[in-house]
Amino acid sequence: FITVHSQIYQSQILMSMFGFECQPYSSTDQLIILNNIRSGILCASNCNQQPLCHYFDYDVSTKIYRTFMDASIVASTSSSSRVGSVRYTPDLYSSYGQLCTPNNCEINRYLVCNNANRCQCPPGLVWNMEMCVVTNNFSHYWNTTGNTVAGISGNAGVTAEQLYKPISVAVDSTNTLYISDFGNNRVQKWLPGASNGTTVAGQSSGTSGSGLSDLYRPFQVAVDLNGGIFVADAWNNRVVYWSNGSYSGILIAGDGTSGSANNQLSSPQGVALDSSTNTLYISDSGNNRVMRYLSGASSGDVVVGINGELNGPRGLYYDVLSNSILIANAQANNILRWVYGANSSTLVAGDSNGLSGNTSLLFASPVDVKLDSMGNVYVADESKKRIQFFLYGQVNGTTIAGVNGIAGSTSMLFNTPCALAIDNELNLYVADIYNSRIQQFLHN
């Protein structure tokens, strides 16, 4: 190893033997070519100062130096050429997702500070759950055959082993599932590998009600860091919080009656939590708006919907890295993003005019949306019975689960996918509502 450092950065660089050079995977992987470089040490120092430089080669005879974002190391026709590769280990990325400070990514070669003041991967790299890697080196494939992990029998029912129209699913850091069992008016907690769930909100018997120990047609659930859950209690026109182990909830938003005042909701169907501030975002579906409730507030403010861009909003996702929310704008057939402080939302995927369809560019009732740590977007395209995957920044989706437009009960099909969740290994969970089950699709 050669250890090189500048006023800001430090890197460890592994030098190959002579007789090797870099071969880029694509034309965009090559960064610069410089002539008349006096030594390999100067090359290593220059690479260290370029956060996108992962590899370089240097020919002692010709004094030509080339840098690359990604490349393979191959035999060279020149016996005086050698390759330097920057050493990468997960501990170098411990600041990923944290606030930018002088001790974090402000002086970190491997991470950059984004507009939301969070440490993230430099442009051109993606997060693989351990460190930032070149996009070409990370696969985006899932098994097309699902495993039933909740509602094992596949038959609707109210026992602990059964579900009845599961309409939402969330997953925590331990891969425990929280399932809105819509038809049973309850939320079930399902441990990994378990054959039955435990009721953590609502009545285990499936009875509906308007008391704080009851639910009436719950939709999306958001889980906090303590295992408490926020529930969009749609037909009670409210959002209720159930702390971990509690037998009743606490009213967070809405007064139980349908209305459009800032302290009222009308059939709320989505919730997303900013855990750093305990700010809650709510899809107020009947009012075609998204409300923001600050921690402890008795009323909210409208952050999306003022401009008439929403039509039946459903699932929400809070993105900590960009301090924004993604909105499944179901009846408008698109996905929108609202960044904190903005006056309007922007289109992420789908048609801005509400056109529906079954192509890679279109949706037919997108009801839920999630984002992974690399910025890739996942959408439950309800009417087309599929889960669509969008690489970061792309508008063309790929079907990763389900078959376009075909309903069924086999392990490859859905009878209406209503929600999805992604665990920390990028495994996919889908609430298959009319098959009364949760399907898991393993990431390869």
Secondary structure in CASP SS format (residue, H / E / C, confidence):
PFRMAT SS
TARGET T0000
AUTHOR 0000-0000-0000
METHOD secondary structure of the structure
MODEL  1
F C 1.00
I E 1.00
T E 1.00
V E 1.00
H E 1.00
S C 1.00
Q C 1.00
I C 1.00
Y C 1.00
Q E 1.00
S E 1.00
Q E 1.00
I E 1.00
L E 1.00
M E 1.00
S C 1.00
M C 1.00
F C 1.00
G C 1.00
F E 1.00
E E 1.00
C E 1.00
Q E 1.00
P E 1.00
Y C 1.00
S C 1.00
S H 1.00
T H 1.00
D H 1.00
Q E 1.00
L E 1.00
I E 1.00
I E 1.00
L E 1.00
N C 1.00
N C 1.00
I C 1.00
R C 1.00
S C 1.00
G H 1.00
I H 1.00
L H 1.00
C H 1.00
A H 1.00
S H 1.00
N H 1.00
C H 1.00
N H 1.00
Q C 1.00
Q C 1.00
P C 1.00
L C 1.00
C C 1.00
H C 1.00
Y E 1.00
F E 1.00
D E 1.00
Y E 1.00
D E 1.00
V C 1.00
S C 1.00
T C 1.00
K C 1.00
I E 1.00
Y E 1.00
R E 1.00
T E 1.00
F E 1.00
M C 1.00
D C 1.00
A E 1.00
S E 1.00
I E 1.00
V E 1.00
A E 1.00
S C 1.00
T C 1.00
S C 1.00
S C 1.00
S C 1.00
S E 1.00
R E 1.00
V E 1.00
G E 1.00
S E 1.00
V E 1.00
R C 1.00
Y C 1.00
T C 1.00
P H 1.00
D H 1.00
L H 1.00
Y H 1.00
S C 1.00
S C 1.00
Y C 1.00
G C 1.00
Q C 1.00
L E 1.00
C C 1.00
T C 1.00
P C 1.00
N C 1.00
N C 1.00
C H 1.00
E H 1.00
I H 1.00
N C 1.00
R C 1.00
Y C 1.00
L C 1.00
V E 1.00
C E 1.00
N C 1.00
N C 1.00
A C 1.00
N C 1.00
R E 1.00
C E 1.00
Q E 1.00
C C 1.00
P C 1.00
P C 1.00
G C 1.00
L E 1.00
V E 1.00
W E 1.00
N C 1.00
M C 1.00
E C 1.00
M C 1.00
C E 1.00
V E 1.00
V E 1.00
T H 1.00
N H 1.00
N H 1.00
F C 1.00
S C 1.00
H C 1.00
Y C 1.00
W E 1.00
N C 1.00
T C 1.00
T C 1.00
G C 1.00
N E 1.00
T E 1.00
V E 1.00
A E 1.00
G C 1.00
I C 1.00
S C 1.00
G C 1.00
N C 1.00
A C 1.00
G C 1.00
V C 1.00
T C 1.00
A C 1.00
E C 1.00
Q C 1.00
L C 1.00
Y C 1.00
K C 1.00
P E 1.00
I E 1.00
S E 1.00
V E 1.00
A E 1.00
V E 1.00
D C 1.00
S C 1.00
T C 1.00
N C 1.00
T C 1.00
L E 1.00
Y E 1.00
I E 1.00
S E 1.00
D E 1.00
F H 1.00
G H 1.00
N H 1.00
N C 1.00
R E 1.00
V E 1.00
Q E 1.00
K E 1.00
W E 1.00
L C 1.00
P C 1.00
G C 1.00
A C 1.00
S C 1.00
N C 1.00
G C 1.00
T E 1.00
T E 1.00
V E 1.00
A E 1.00
G E 1.00
Q C 1.00
S C 1.00
S C 1.00
G C 1.00
T C 1.00
S C 1.00
G C 1.00
S C 1.00
G C 1.00
L C 1.00
S C 1.00
D C 1.00
L C 1.00
Y C 1.00
R C 1.00
P E 1.00
F E 1.00
Q E 1.00
V E 1.00
A E 1.00
V E 1.00
D C 1.00
L C 1.00
N C 1.00
G C 1.00
G C 1.00
I E 1.00
F E 1.00
V E 1.00
A E 1.00
D E 1.00
A H 1.00
W H 1.00
N H 1.00
N C 1.00
R E 1.00
V E 1.00
V E 1.00
Y E 1.00
W E 1.00
S C 1.00
N C 1.00
G C 1.00
S C 1.00
Y C 1.00
S C 1.00
G C 1.00
I E 1.00
L E 1.00
I E 1.00
A E 1.00
G C 1.00
D C 1.00
G C 1.00
T C 1.00
S E 1.00
G C 1.00
S C 1.00
A C 1.00
N C 1.00
N C 1.00
Q C 1.00
L E 1.00
S C 1.00
S C 1.00
P E 1.00
Q E 1.00
G E 1.00
V E 1.00
A E 1.00
L E 1.00
D E 1.00
S C 1.00
S C 1.00
T C 1.00
N C 1.00
T E 1.00
L E 1.00
Y E 1.00
I E 1.00
S E 1.00
D E 1.00
S H 1.00
G H 1.00
N H 1.00
N C 1.00
R E 1.00
V E 1.00
M E 1.00
R E 1.00
Y E 1.00
L C 1.00
S C 1.00
G C 1.00
A C 1.00
S C 1.00
S C 1.00
G C 1.00
D E 1.00
V E 1.00
V E 1.00
V E 1.00
G C 1.00
I C 1.00
N C 1.00
G C 1.00
E C 1.00
L C 1.00
N C 1.00
G C 1.00
P E 1.00
R E 1.00
G E 1.00
L E 1.00
Y E 1.00
Y E 1.00
D E 1.00
V C 1.00
L C 1.00
S C 1.00
N C 1.00
S E 1.00
I E 1.00
L E 1.00
I E 1.00
A E 1.00
N E 1.00
A H 1.00
Q H 1.00
A H 1.00
N C 1.00
N E 1.00
I E 1.00
L E 1.00
R E 1.00
W E 1.00
V E 1.00
Y C 1.00
G C 1.00
A C 1.00
N C 1.00
S C 1.00
S C 1.00
T E 1.00
L E 1.00
V E 1.00
A E 1.00
G E 1.00
D C 1.00
S C 1.00
N C 1.00
G C 1.00
L C 1.00
S E 1.00
G C 1.00
N C 1.00
T C 1.00
S C 1.00
L C 1.00
L C 1.00
F E 1.00
A C 1.00
S C 1.00
P E 1.00
V E 1.00
D E 1.00
V E 1.00
K E 1.00
L E 1.00
D C 1.00
S C 1.00
M C 1.00
G C 1.00
N C 1.00
V E 1.00
Y E 1.00
V E 1.00
A E 1.00
D E 1.00
E H 1.00
S H 1.00
K H 1.00
K C 1.00
R E 1.00
I E 1.00
Q E 1.00
F E 1.00
F E 1.00
L C 1.00
Y C 1.00
G C 1.00
Q C 1.00
V C 1.00
N C 1.00
G C 1.00
T E 1.00
T E 1.00
I E 1.00
A E 1.00
G E 1.00
V E 1.00
N C 1.00
G C 1.00
I E 1.00
A E 1.00
G C 1.00
S C 1.00
T C 1.00
S C 1.00
M C 1.00
L C 1.00
F E 1.00
N C 1.00
T C 1.00
P E 1.00
C E 1.00
A E 1.00
L E 1.00
A E 1.00
I E 1.00
D C 1.00
N C 1.00
E C 1.00
L C 1.00
N C 1.00
L E 1.00
Y E 1.00
V E 1.00
A E 1.00
D E 1.00
I H 1.00
Y H 1.00
N H 1.00
S C 1.00
R E 1.00
I E 1.00
Q E 1.00
Q E 1.00
F E 1.00
L C 1.00
H E 1.00
N C 1.00
END
